[in-house]
Amino acid sequence: MDTGTHVVMGIALGAVATAIDPAIVGSSAAIGIMTATIIGSQIPDIDTVLKLKNNADYIRNHRGITHSLPGLAIWPLLLSAILAFIFPAAPFWHLLLWTFVAVGLHIFVDIFNAYGTQALRPFKDTWVAFGFINTFDIFIFSSHVVAIIIWLLGAPALPTFFTLYAILALYYVARFITQKVITHAVKNMIPDSEEIIVASTIRFFQWRVAVTTKDHYYVGRAFKRTISIYEKFDRLPVPDNDIIHAAMKDKNLTAFVSFSKVYNWRIEEKMDGTYVTYTDLRYRSNGHYPFVAVVKLDDNLEIISSYTGWIFSDEKLHKKLHPVAN
């Protein structure tokens, strides 16, 4: 989920903790526990700082080890040890408990969007991503905000937030069922589907659709139960040639391939070099596919420059691949 949603989830959890934990209720330790749940609900996303280094490391590592089973153990221990010094009134084991719950909640809710996490690491490095909750879901965020306001106005924490959690549980079930209904409809439309990706968008009734068959990729949208296929691409195997081998030495391209599930490729020979472009087909926006990886090679197939990330114009891509000239 996005940062704002994790913040309100941490506040809600802190309100529950300070109301339900007998060692905390009515004591000065409450502020320490609230701080623990808010920071704990954020700390797995500390790997976002990798963006400052480059997109390749960010794409390859974001929601990886920080959202794994070792992370679920390390973050609570580390945070609790630090917060115990800052808030000596808060019992260490209670700090550890609620920080653990906050970190676990963060990792848990992140598996429901399309990006997913490596929550099963180190046992499996595969990404767990269900895709039926958007990274920012207005209903989840706004319902937390409403519940927090009601609580701040004097309503008791337990009935307020337990009602919130019950409503959200039903919401998650409804989104899951909707995704399955759309998946079934797509399967009926394209019977030879090998893989169907149905992912939520920021719009409640609209879903992204990407379908893989033996020979083609299909890209479309679903609005309620209506499926619209916008484009069909030939599914061409990536050639086993020197150009591709040279391009695959680039970390931007390898990071893209490790993340993207449905993509096509093209090789373009231009006056200033050979361009190898991989395009993720899952993120169609206004007829454009903005998530790409591009490697520029010289005549000797040496890497001149490369980029992976979100590109919405040729001008921006030019600036990324020609930083000195710009």
C-alpha positions in Angstrom: 0.0 0.0 0.0 1.0 3.6 -0.2 2.7 5.5 2.6 -0.5 7.4 3.6 -2.5 4.2 4.0 0.2 2.6 6.1 0.2 5.7 8.3 -3.5 5.5 9.1 -3.3 1.8 9.6 -0.5 2.4 12.1 -2.6 4.9 14.0 -5.6 2.6 14.0 -3.6 -0.2 15.3 -2.0 2.0 18.0 -5.5 3.1 19.1 -6.5 -0.6 19.5 -3.3 -1.4 21.3 -3.6 1.4 23.9 -7.2 0.3 24.5 -6.8 -3.5 24.7 -3.4 -4.0 26.3 -3.9 -4.1 30.1 -0.2 -3.0 30.6 -0.8 0.1 28.5 -4.3 1.2 29.2 -4.3 4.6 31.0 -0.5 4.7 31.4 2.2 7.0 30.1 3.4 4.1 27.9 0.6 4.8 25.4 2.6 7.3 23.4 5.5 4.8 23.1 3.1 2.1 21.9 1.5 4.5 19.4 4.9 5.5 18.1 5.8 1.8 17.8 2.8 1.0 15.7 3.1 4.0 13.4 6.8 3.4 12.7 6.4 -0.3 12.5 3.7 0.2 9.9 6.3 2.1 7.8 9.6 0.5 8.4 9.4 -2.3 5.8 9.3 0.4 3.1 12.7 1.8 4.1 14.0 0.2 0.9 12.4 3.0 -1.0 15.6 4.9 -0.5 17.1 2.6 -3.2 15.3 5.0 -5.6 18.0 7.5 -4.8 20.6 5.1 -6.1 18.9 3.9 -9.3 15.6 2.3 -10.5 17.3 -1.0 -11.3 18.2 -1.7 -7.6 14.8 -0.3 -6.5 12.8 -2.6 -8.8 14.9 -5.7 -8.0 14.8 -5.2 -4.2 11.8 -3.2 -3.2 9.4 -5.3 -1.1 12.1 -8.0 -1.1 14.1 -8.8 2.0 12.5 -5.9 4.0 9.1 -7.6 3.5 10.3 -11.2 4.2 10.0 -13.5 7.1 13.5 -12.4 8.4 12.3 -8.8 8.1 9.2 -9.8 10.2 11.6 -10.8 13.0 14.4 -8.2 12.6 12.3 -5.0 12.3 10.3 -5.5 15.6 13.5 -6.4 17.5 15.4 -3.4 16.2 12.6 -0.9 16.7 11.7 -2.2 20.1 15.3 -1.9 21.3 15.5 1.7 20.1 12.0 2.8 21.4 12.6 1.2 24.8 15.3 3.8 25.4 13.2 6.6 24.1 10.1 5.6 26.0 11.3 3.8 29.2 7.7 3.7 30.6 6.7 1.3 27.8 7.4 -2.3 28.7 9.8 -3.8 26.2 7.8 -7.0 25.5 4.7 -5.0 24.8 6.7 -2.7 22.4 7.9 -5.9 20.7 4.4 -7.3 20.5 2.8 -4.3 18.9 5.7 -3.5 16.6 5.6 -7.1 15.4 1.8 -6.8 14.7 2.4 -3.5 12.9 5.2 -4.9 10.7 3.2 -8.0 10.0 0.2 -6.0 9.0 2.2 -4.0 6.6 3.7 -7.1 4.9 0.3 -8.8 4.9 -1.7 -6.0 3.2 1.0 -5.5 0.6 0.5 -9.0 -0.9 -2.9 -8.0 -2.1 -1.9 -5.5 -4.8 -0.3 -6.2 -8.1 3.3 -5.4 -7.0 3.3 -7.9 -4.2 6.1 -8.9 -1.9 8.6 -11.7 -1.3 6.8 -12.5 1.9 7.9 -16.2 1.8 11.6 -15.4 1.5 14.0 -17.2 2.3 12.0 -20.3 1.6 10.8 -19.0 -1.8 12.0 -15.9 -3.8 8.8 -15.8 -5.8 6.6 -12.7 -5.5 3.3 -13.1 -3.7 0.8 -10.7 -5.4 -2.9 -11.2 -5.6 -3.7 -7.9 -7.4 -7.2 -7.2 -6.2 -6.4 -4.2 -4.1 -4.8 -1.2 -5.7 -1.6 0.3 -4.2 -3.8 3.3 -3.2 -7.3 2.3 -2.4 -9.5 5.3 -1.6 -12.0 3.2 0.3 -9.4 1.6 2.6 -7.7 5.0 3.2 -10.8 7.1 3.7 -12.5 4.5 6.0 -9.5 4.5 8.2 -9.5 8.3 8.3 -13.2 8.4 9.2 -12.7 5.8 12.0 -9.8 7.8 13.4 -11.8 11.0 13.4 -14.7 9.3 15.2 -12.2 7.9 17.8 -10.6 11.3 18.3 -14.1 12.8 18.9 -14.5 10.5 21.8 -15.8 7.2 20.6 -14.4 4.1 22.3 -11.5 2.6 20.3 -12.4 -1.1 20.3 -16.0 -1.0 18.8 -14.9 1.8 16.4 -11.9 0.0 14.9 -13.3 -3.5 15.2 -16.3 -2.2 13.1 -13.7 -0.8 10.7 -11.9 -4.1 10.4 -15.1 -6.0 9.9 -16.1 -3.7 7.1 -12.7 -4.0 5.4 -12.8 -7.8 5.7 -16.0 -7.8 3.7 -14.5 -5.3 1.3 -11.5 -7.6 0.6 -13.8 -10.6 0.1 -15.9 -8.5 -2.4 -12.8 -7.4 -4.3 -11.5 -11.0 -4.4 -14.8 -12.3 -5.7 -15.0 -9.5 -8.3 -11.5 -10.4 -9.6 -12.5 -14.1 -9.9 -15.7 -13.2 -11.8 -13.7 -11.1 -14.3 -11.0 -13.7 -14.6 -13.7 -16.3 -15.5 -15.3 -13.9 -18.0 -11.9 -13.4 -19.7 -11.3 -17.2 -19.8 -14.6 -17.5 -21.6 -13.6 -14.8 -24.1 -10.1 -16.2 -24.7 -10.4 -20.0 -24.1 -6.8 -20.7 -24.9 -5.5 -18.4 -22.2 -2.4 -19.7 -20.4 -2.2 -16.9 -17.8 -4.7 -14.2 -17.0 -3.7 -11.1 -14.9 -6.6 -9.1 -13.6 -5.3 -6.2 -11.5 -7.2 -3.4 -9.7 -6.8 0.3 -10.6 -7.5 3.4 -8.6 -11.0 3.4 -10.0 -13.3 1.1 -8.1 -15.1 -0.6 -11.1 -12.1 -0.6 -13.5 -9.5 -3.4 -13.8 -6.4 -3.9 -15.9 -6.4 -7.1 -17.9 -3.4 -8.9 -19.5 -3.7 -12.3 -21.1 -1.0 -14.7 -22.3 -1.8 -17.4 -24.8 0.6 -19.7 -26.7 1.0 -17.3 -29.6 -0.3 -13.9 -28.4 -0.6 -11.3 -25.7 -3.9 -9.5 -25.1 -4.2 -6.2 -23.2 -7.5 -4.7 -22.1 -9.7 -3.4 -19.4 -12.7 -4.6 -17.4 -15.4 -2.2 -16.3 -17.7 -4.0 -13.9 -18.4 -7.2 -15.9 -17.7 -5.8 -19.3 -14.4 -6.9 -20.8 -12.7 -4.8 -23.5 -9.6 -6.0 -25.3 -7.7 -3.1 -26.7 -4.7 -4.6 -28.3 -3.3 -8.0 -29.4 0.4 -8.7 -29.8 2.2 -11.6 -31.3 4.1 -13.5 -28.6 7.5 -13.7 -30.2 10.4 -15.5 -28.4 13.3 -13.3 -27.4 16.0 -14.0 -30.0 19.1 -15.8 -29.0 21.6 -13.4 -30.6 24.6 -11.3 -29.8 22.5 -8.1 -29.4 20.2 -9.5 -26.8 23.2 -11.2 -25.0 24.9 -7.8 -24.9 21.8 -6.0 -23.7 21.2 -8.6 -20.9 24.5 -7.6 -19.3 22.8 -4.4 -18.3 21.4 -4.3 -14.8 18.4 -2.1 -15.8 17.2 -4.7 -18.3 17.8 -7.7 -16.0 15.9 -5.9 -13.2 13.0 -5.3 -15.5 12.9 -8.9 -16.6 13.0 -10.1 -13.0 9.9 -7.9 -12.2 7.8 -7.9 -15.4 5.5 -10.9 -16.1 4.1 -9.8 -19.5 6.3 -7.9 -21.9 7.2 -7.6 -25.5 10.5 -6.5 -27.0 12.0 -4.8 -30.0 15.4 -4.1 -31.5 15.9 -0.9 -33.4 19.1 0.1 -35.3 19.4 3.9 -35.5 22.1 6.3 -36.6 23.5 6.7 -33.0 23.3 3.1 -32.0 21.2 0.0 -31.5 18.3 0.2 -29.1 16.8 -2.8 -27.3 13.5 -2.0 -25.7 11.4 -4.2 -23.4 7.8 -3.0 -22.7 5.6 -4.1 -19.8 2.1 -4.8 -21.2 0.3 -4.7 -17.8 0.3 -0.9 -17.4 -1.4 0.4 -20.5 -2.4 4.1 -20.0 -4.2 6.2 -22.6 -2.9 3.9 -25.4 0.6 4.1 -24.1 2.8 1.6 -22.2 4.9 3.7 -19.9 6.9 1.0 -18.0 9.9 0.1 -20.1 13.6 -0.9 -20.1 15.8 0.5 -22.8 19.5 -0.4 -23.5 21.5 1.6 -26.1 24.5 -0.3 -27.7 27.3 1.0 -29.9 28.5 -0.8 -33.1 30.7 -3.1 -31.0 27.6 -4.0 -28.8 29.1 -2.2 -25.8 26.5 -0.6 -23.5 26.4 3.2 -24.0 23.4 3.9 -21.7 20.3 2.4 -20.3 17.2 3.1 -18.3 14.3 1.3 -16.7 11.2 3.0 -15.2 8.2 5.0 -16.1 8.4 7.0 -19.4 5.5 9.0 -20.6 7.2 10.8 -23.5 10.0 10.3 -26.0 11.6 13.5 -24.8 12.0 12.2 -21.3 13.4 8.9 -22.6 15.9 10.9 -24.6 17.0 12.8 -21.5 17.5 9.5 -19.6 19.6 7.9 -22.3 21.6 11.1 -23.2 22.3 12.7 -19.8 25.5 14.4 -20.9 24.0 16.0 -23.9 21.2 17.3 -21.8 
